[in-house]
Every structure is written in structure tokens, then in C-alpha cells.
Amino acid sequence: MPRQKLRDAAFILPFFGLILIMPPFVDIFFSVRLLGGIPVILLYIFCAWTALIVLGWVLSRRLVTDAETAEPRAPILHPMPPEQRDADG
């Protein structure tokens, strides 16, 4: 996946997480049902939270890996020669 798409996905992830825990989505799982003795709404919230953490971790690892394999950037060129910078500063 290109680096820009990874950065976009990392930027959108918190907003996606916010949508997942907003009342319209959480209310879908609001019921008296229990799954393994645990209310379904709690399972939904903690599974969504865990999925967001894992996705964030995967995205961060891919971004770091892409940054290490990317071509080095050109050096920053100063408008003044070093002799003038040392004399002025």
C-alpha cells in the first residue's frame, strides 16, 4: 500500500472509532441478551476498542517500515554559505 494511503488510513482511524462507539451503533447491541454471561453491548464495545487498537498498531508498523525503506530525501539547502551563517549567528 502506498505511503500516502497508509497516512490517510491512520488519519481516518480515530474518526472511524468515534463512529463505532456513537449511540446509533451501540444501540444496535443494546439488549438483555448475554453471551457467555457477558452483556452483548459490553462485548461490542470492547471488541471495537480492541480492533481499533490492533488496526492502529498495524498501521503504525507499516508506516515505520515504509519510512525505513523509502528513498532518502534531498538535504535541506541553506540560502547562505556556512561562512556567512557563522558570522551572522
DSSP file (Angstrom, degrees, kcal/mol; ACC not computed):
  #  RESIDUE AA STRUCTURE BP1 BP2  ACC     N-H-->O    O-->H-N    N-H-->O    O-->H-N    TCO  KAPPA ALPHA  PHI   PSI    X-CA   Y-CA   Z-CA
    1    1 A M              0   0    0      0, 0.0     5,-0.1     0, 0.0     0, 0.0   0.000 360.0 360.0 360.0 133.7    0.0    0.0    0.0
    2    2 A P     >  -     0   0    0      0, 0.0     4,-1.9     0, 0.0     3,-0.4  -0.242 360.0-116.3 -62.0 151.1    1.4    3.4   -0.9
    3    3 A R  H  > S+     0   0    0      1,-0.2     4,-2.4     2,-0.2     5,-0.2   0.861 113.1  55.4 -57.4 -40.2    2.6    5.6    2.0
    4    4 A Q  H  > S+     0   0    0      1,-0.2     4,-2.3     2,-0.2    -1,-0.2   0.884 107.2  49.9 -64.0 -38.1    0.0    8.3    1.4
    5    5 A K  H  > S+     0   0    0     -3,-0.4     4,-2.5     2,-0.2    -1,-0.2   0.889 110.0  50.9 -67.3 -37.9   -2.8    5.8    1.6
    6    6 A L  H  X S+     0   0    0     -4,-1.9     4,-2.4     2,-0.2    -2,-0.2   0.915 110.7  48.7 -63.9 -42.3   -1.4    4.5    4.9
    7    7 A R  H  X S+     0   0    0     -4,-2.4     4,-1.9     2,-0.2    -2,-0.2   0.900 111.6  49.8 -64.2 -40.1   -1.2    8.0    6.3
    8    8 A D  H  X S+     0   0    0     -4,-2.3     4,-2.1     2,-0.2    -2,-0.2   0.913 111.1  49.0 -63.9 -42.6   -4.8    8.7    5.2
    9    9 A A  H  X S+     0   0    0     -4,-2.5     4,-1.8     1,-0.2    -2,-0.2   0.902 110.7  50.2 -63.9 -40.5   -5.9    5.4    6.8
   10   10 A A  H  < S+     0   0    0     -4,-2.4    -1,-0.2     1,-0.2    -2,-0.2   0.843 111.4  49.7 -66.1 -32.8   -4.1    6.4   10.0
   11   11 A F  H  < S+     0   0    0     -4,-1.9     4,-0.4     1,-0.2    -2,-0.2   0.873 114.2  43.9 -71.6 -37.6   -5.7    9.8   10.0
   12   12 A I  H  X S+     0   0    0     -4,-2.1     4,-2.3     1,-0.2     3,-0.5   0.745  93.0  83.1 -80.8 -24.8   -9.3    8.4    9.5
   13   13 A L  H  X S+     0   0    0     -4,-1.8     4,-2.4     1,-0.2     5,-0.2   0.866  89.3  49.1 -52.8 -46.9   -9.0    5.6   12.0
   14   14 A P  H  > S+     0   0    0      0, 0.0     4,-2.1     0, 0.0    -1,-0.2   0.884 112.3  49.2 -63.1 -35.3   -9.8    7.7   15.1
   15   15 A F  H  > S+     0   0    0     -3,-0.5     4,-2.1    -4,-0.4    -2,-0.2   0.891 110.1  51.0 -69.4 -37.7  -12.9    9.1   13.4
   16   16 A F  H  X S+     0   0    0     -4,-2.3     4,-2.1     2,-0.2    -1,-0.2   0.902 110.2  50.4 -62.6 -41.5  -14.0    5.6   12.4
   17   17 A G  H  X S+     0   0    0     -4,-2.4     4,-1.4    -5,-0.2    -2,-0.2   0.885 107.5  53.2 -63.8 -39.0  -13.6    4.6   16.0
   18   18 A L  H  < S+     0   0    0     -4,-2.1     4,-0.3     1,-0.2     3,-0.3   0.909 109.0  49.2 -62.4 -41.6  -15.7    7.5   17.1
   19   19 A I  H >< S+     0   0    0     -4,-2.1     3,-1.1     1,-0.2     6,-0.3   0.895 106.6  57.1 -64.0 -39.4  -18.4    6.5   14.8
   20   20 A L  H 3< S+     0   0    0     -4,-2.1    -1,-0.2     1,-0.2    -2,-0.2   0.813 111.0  41.9 -63.2 -30.2  -18.3    2.9   16.1
   21   21 A I  T 3< S+     0   0    0     -4,-1.4    -1,-0.2    -3,-0.3    -2,-0.2   0.343  87.2 115.0-102.3   9.0  -18.9    4.0   19.7
   22   22 A M  S X> S-     0   0    0     -3,-1.1     4,-2.1    -4,-0.3     3,-1.2  -0.477  81.4-105.5 -74.4 150.9  -21.6    6.5   18.9
   23   23 A P  H 3> S+     0   0    0      0, 0.0     4,-3.0     0, 0.0     5,-0.2   0.791 114.0  61.3 -50.8 -38.9  -25.1    5.7   20.3
   24   24 A P  H 34 S+     0   0    0      0, 0.0     4,-0.5     0, 0.0    -4,-0.1   0.902 113.8  36.9 -59.4 -36.8  -26.7    4.7   17.0
   25   25 A F  H X> S+     0   0    0     -3,-1.2     3,-0.7    -6,-0.3     4,-0.5   0.882 117.9  49.5 -79.7 -38.6  -24.2    1.9   16.5
   26   26 A V  H >< S+     0   0    0     -4,-2.1     3,-1.2     1,-0.2     4,-0.3   0.866 103.1  62.1 -68.0 -35.2  -24.0    0.9   20.2
   27   27 A D  G >< S+     0   0    0     -4,-3.0     3,-1.0     1,-0.3    -1,-0.2   0.746  90.1  69.2 -64.3 -22.7  -27.8    0.8   20.5
   28   28 A I  G <4 S+     0   0    0     -3,-0.7    -1,-0.3    -4,-0.5    -2,-0.2   0.868 106.2  39.7 -60.6 -34.7  -27.9   -2.0   17.9
   29   29 A F  G << S+     0   0    0     -3,-1.2     2,-0.9    -4,-0.5    12,-0.3   0.346  86.5 115.6 -97.9   5.2  -26.3   -4.2   20.5
   30   30 A F    <   +     0   0    0     -3,-1.0     2,-0.3    -4,-0.3    -3,-0.0  -0.670  43.8 115.0 -80.9 109.3  -28.3   -2.9   23.5
   31   31 A S  S    S-     0   0    0     -2,-0.9    10,-0.3     2,-0.2     9,-0.1  -0.937  76.6-103.0-158.9 178.0  -30.4   -5.8   24.7
   32   32 A V  S    S+     0   0    0     -2,-0.3    -2,-0.1     7,-0.1    -1,-0.0   0.501  79.8 119.4 -88.1  -5.4  -30.9   -8.1   27.7
   33   33 A R        -     0   0    0      6,-0.1     7,-1.4     1,-0.0     2,-0.4  -0.260  49.4-154.4 -65.1 147.6  -29.1  -10.9   25.9
   34   34 A L  E     -A   39   0A   0      5,-0.2     2,-0.5     6,-0.1    -2,-0.1  -0.948   7.3-160.4-121.0 143.7  -26.0  -12.4   27.4
   35   35 A L  E >  S-A   38   0A   0      3,-2.8     3,-0.9    -2,-0.4     8,-0.0  -0.936  85.7 -16.5-125.0 106.7  -23.2  -14.1   25.6
   36   36 A G  T 3  S-     0   0    0     -2,-0.5    -1,-0.1     1,-0.2     0, 0.0   0.797 128.4 -56.1  67.8  28.4  -21.1  -16.3   27.9
   37   37 A G  T 3  S+     0   0    0      1,-0.2    -1,-0.2     0, 0.0    -3,-0.0   0.508 118.3 109.3  82.5   5.3  -22.6  -14.4   30.8
   38   38 A I  E <  S-A   35   0A   0     -3,-0.9    -3,-2.8     2,-0.0    -1,-0.2  -0.942  77.5-107.7-115.6 133.4  -21.5  -11.0   29.5
   39   39 A P  E >>  -A   34   0A   0      0, 0.0     4,-1.7     0, 0.0     3,-0.5  -0.314  25.3-128.4 -57.8 139.7  -23.9   -8.4   28.1
   40   40 A V  H 3> S+     0   0    0     -7,-1.4     4,-2.4     1,-0.2     5,-0.2   0.833 106.3  60.2 -61.3 -34.5  -23.6   -8.2   24.3
   41   41 A I  H 3> S+     0   0    0    -12,-0.3     4,-2.3   -10,-0.3    -1,-0.2   0.891 105.1  48.2 -63.1 -39.1  -23.2   -4.4   24.4
   42   42 A L  H <> S+     0   0    0     -3,-0.5     4,-2.6     2,-0.2     5,-0.3   0.900 110.3  51.6 -67.5 -39.7  -20.0   -4.7   26.5
   43   43 A L  H  X S+     0   0    0     -4,-1.7     4,-2.4     2,-0.2     5,-0.2   0.917 110.6  49.2 -61.6 -42.0  -18.7   -7.3   24.1
   44   44 A Y  H  X S+     0   0    0     -4,-2.4     4,-2.7     2,-0.2     5,-0.2   0.944 112.3  47.0 -61.6 -48.7  -19.3   -5.0   21.2
   45   45 A I  H  X S+     0   0    0     -4,-2.3     4,-2.4     1,-0.2    -2,-0.2   0.926 116.5  42.8 -62.6 -45.7  -17.6   -2.0   22.9
   46   46 A F  H  X S+     0   0    0     -4,-2.6     4,-2.4     2,-0.2    -1,-0.2   0.846 114.5  50.3 -73.1 -32.0  -14.5   -4.0   24.0
   47   47 A C  H  X S+     0   0    0     -4,-2.4     4,-2.6    -5,-0.3    -2,-0.2   0.909 112.6  47.1 -68.9 -41.1  -14.2   -5.8   20.6
   48   48 A A  H  X S+     0   0    0     -4,-2.7     4,-2.2    -5,-0.2    -2,-0.2   0.918 113.5  49.1 -64.3 -42.3  -14.5   -2.5   18.7
   49   49 A W  H  X S+     0   0    0     -4,-2.4     4,-2.0    -5,-0.2    -2,-0.2   0.925 112.6  47.0 -62.1 -45.7  -11.9   -1.0   21.1
   50   50 A T  H  X S+     0   0    0     -4,-2.4     4,-2.6     1,-0.2    -2,-0.2   0.905 110.9  52.0 -63.5 -42.0   -9.6   -3.9   20.6
   51   51 A A  H  X S+     0   0    0     -4,-2.6     4,-2.7     1,-0.2    -1,-0.2   0.893 109.2  50.3 -62.5 -39.6  -10.0   -3.8   16.8
   52   52 A L  H  X S+     0   0    0     -4,-2.2     4,-2.4     2,-0.2    -1,-0.2   0.894 110.8  49.1 -65.6 -39.3   -9.1   -0.1   16.8
   53   53 A I  H  X S+     0   0    0     -4,-2.0     4,-2.3     2,-0.2    -2,-0.2   0.929 113.4  46.2 -64.5 -45.0   -6.0   -0.7   18.9
   54   54 A V  H  X S+     0   0    0     -4,-2.6     4,-2.7     2,-0.2    -2,-0.2   0.922 113.2  48.9 -65.5 -43.9   -4.9   -3.6   16.6
   55   55 A L  H  X S+     0   0    0     -4,-2.7     4,-2.7     1,-0.2     5,-0.2   0.904 111.6  50.0 -62.2 -40.8   -5.6   -1.6   13.4
   56   56 A G  H  X S+     0   0    0     -4,-2.4     4,-2.3    -5,-0.2    -1,-0.2   0.899 111.4  48.7 -63.1 -40.4   -3.7    1.4   14.8
   57   57 A W  H  X S+     0   0    0     -4,-2.3     4,-2.4     2,-0.2    -2,-0.2   0.926 112.3  47.9 -64.8 -45.4   -0.7   -0.9   15.7
   58   58 A V  H  X S+     0   0    0     -4,-2.7     4,-2.4     1,-0.2    -2,-0.2   0.927 113.1  48.2 -62.2 -45.5   -0.7   -2.5   12.2
   59   59 A L  H  X S+     0   0    0     -4,-2.7     4,-2.4     1,-0.2    -1,-0.2   0.908 111.7  49.6 -62.1 -41.6   -0.9    0.9   10.5
   60   60 A S  H  X S+     0   0    0     -4,-2.3     4,-2.3     2,-0.2    -1,-0.2   0.904 111.0  49.2 -66.3 -39.4    1.9    2.3   12.7
   61   61 A R  H  X S+     0   0    0     -4,-2.4     4,-2.4     2,-0.2    -1,-0.2   0.907 112.5  48.0 -64.3 -41.4    4.1   -0.7   12.0
   62   62 A R  H  X S+     0   0    0     -4,-2.4     4,-2.5     2,-0.2    -2,-0.2   0.885 111.2  50.9 -67.7 -37.7    3.5   -0.4    8.2
   63   63 A L  H  X S+     0   0    0     -4,-2.4     4,-2.1     2,-0.2    -2,-0.2   0.915 111.9  46.7 -65.3 -42.0    4.2    3.4    8.3
   64   64 A V  H  X S+     0   0    0     -4,-2.3     4,-2.0     2,-0.2    -2,-0.2   0.915 113.0  49.5 -65.7 -42.6    7.5    2.8   10.1
   65   65 A T  H  X S+     0   0    0     -4,-2.4     4,-1.6     1,-0.2    -2,-0.2   0.916 112.3  47.4 -63.2 -43.3    8.5    0.0    7.7
   66   66 A D  H  X S+     0   0    0     -4,-2.5     4,-1.0     1,-0.2    -1,-0.2   0.863 110.1  53.5 -65.5 -35.2    7.7    2.2    4.7
   67   67 A A  H  < S+     0   0    0     -4,-2.1    -1,-0.2     1,-0.2    -2,-0.2   0.871 108.8  49.3 -67.7 -35.8    9.6    5.1    6.2
   68   68 A E  H  < S+     0   0    0     -4,-2.0    -1,-0.2     1,-0.2    -2,-0.2   0.842 116.1  41.4 -72.5 -32.5   12.7    3.0    6.7
   69   69 A T  H  < S+     0   0    0     -4,-1.6    -1,-0.2    -5,-0.2    -2,-0.2   0.533  93.1 107.1 -92.6  -6.4   12.6    1.6    3.1
   70   70 A A  S  < S-     0   0    0     -4,-1.0     3,-0.1    -5,-0.1    -3,-0.0  -0.288  83.1 -93.7 -70.2 157.4   11.7    4.9    1.5
   71   71 A E        -     0   0    0      1,-0.1    -1,-0.1    -2,-0.0    -2,-0.1  -0.447  48.4-101.8 -68.2 142.2   14.3    6.8   -0.5
   72   72 A P        -     0   0    0      0, 0.0    -1,-0.1     0, 0.0     2,-0.1  -0.354  38.8-115.7 -65.1 146.1   16.2    9.4    1.5
   73   73 A R        -     0   0    0      1,-0.1     3,-0.1    -3,-0.1    -3,-0.0  -0.392  34.8 -91.4 -78.3 159.0   15.1   13.0    1.0
   74   74 A A        -     0   0    0      1,-0.1    -1,-0.1    -2,-0.1     3,-0.1  -0.396  52.1 -98.7 -66.1 146.5   17.3   15.6   -0.5
   75   75 A P        -     0   0    0      0, 0.0     2,-0.5     0, 0.0    -1,-0.1  -0.295  40.0-101.0 -66.1 152.9   19.3   17.6    2.1
   76   76 A I        -     0   0    0     -3,-0.1     2,-0.5     1,-0.0    -3,-0.0  -0.623  37.0-145.5 -75.6 126.0   18.0   20.9    3.1
   77   77 A L        -     0   0    0     -2,-0.5    -1,-0.0    -3,-0.1    -3,-0.0  -0.813   6.1-141.4 -97.8 130.7   19.9   23.6    1.3
   78   78 A H        -     0   0    0     -2,-0.5     0, 0.0     2,-0.1     0, 0.0  -0.667  11.7-134.0 -88.6 143.9   20.6   26.9    3.2
   79   79 A P  S    S+     0   0    0      0, 0.0    -1,-0.1     0, 0.0    -2,-0.0   0.747  89.7  56.8 -69.0 -21.2   20.4   30.1    1.3
   80   80 A M  S    S-     0   0    0      1,-0.0    -2,-0.1     2,-0.0     5,-0.0  -0.839  90.9-110.9-110.9 147.9   23.6   31.3    2.8
   81   81 A P    >>  -     0   0    0      0, 0.0     4,-1.9     0, 0.0     3,-0.6  -0.353  37.9-105.9 -66.2 157.5   27.0   29.7    2.7
   82   82 A P  H 3> S+     0   0    0      0, 0.0     4,-2.4     0, 0.0     5,-0.2   0.817 117.5  61.0 -57.8 -32.5   28.3   28.4    6.1
   83   83 A E  H 3> S+     0   0    0      1,-0.2     4,-1.7     2,-0.2     5,-0.1   0.923 107.9  42.9 -63.0 -42.4   30.8   31.2    6.5
   84   84 A Q  H <> S+     0   0    0     -3,-0.6     4,-2.2     2,-0.2     5,-0.2   0.873 111.6  54.3 -71.5 -36.6   28.0   33.8    6.4
   85   85 A R  H  X S+     0   0    0     -4,-1.9     4,-2.0     1,-0.2    -2,-0.2   0.917 110.2  47.0 -63.1 -41.4   25.8   31.8    8.7
   86   86 A D  H  < S+     0   0    0     -4,-2.4    -1,-0.2     1,-0.2    -2,-0.2   0.874 112.7  49.4 -67.8 -36.5   28.5   31.5   11.3
   87   87 A A  H  < S+     0   0    0     -4,-1.7    -1,-0.2    -5,-0.2    -2,-0.2   0.849 115.3  43.6 -70.4 -34.8   29.3   35.2   11.1
   88   88 A D  H  <        0   0    0     -4,-2.2    -2,-0.2     1,-0.2    -1,-0.2   0.827 360.0 360.0 -80.0 -31.9   25.7   36.3   11.5
   89   89 A G     <        0   0    0     -4,-2.0    -1,-0.2    -5,-0.2    -2,-0.2   0.454 360.0 360.0 -97.7 360.0   24.7   33.9   14.2
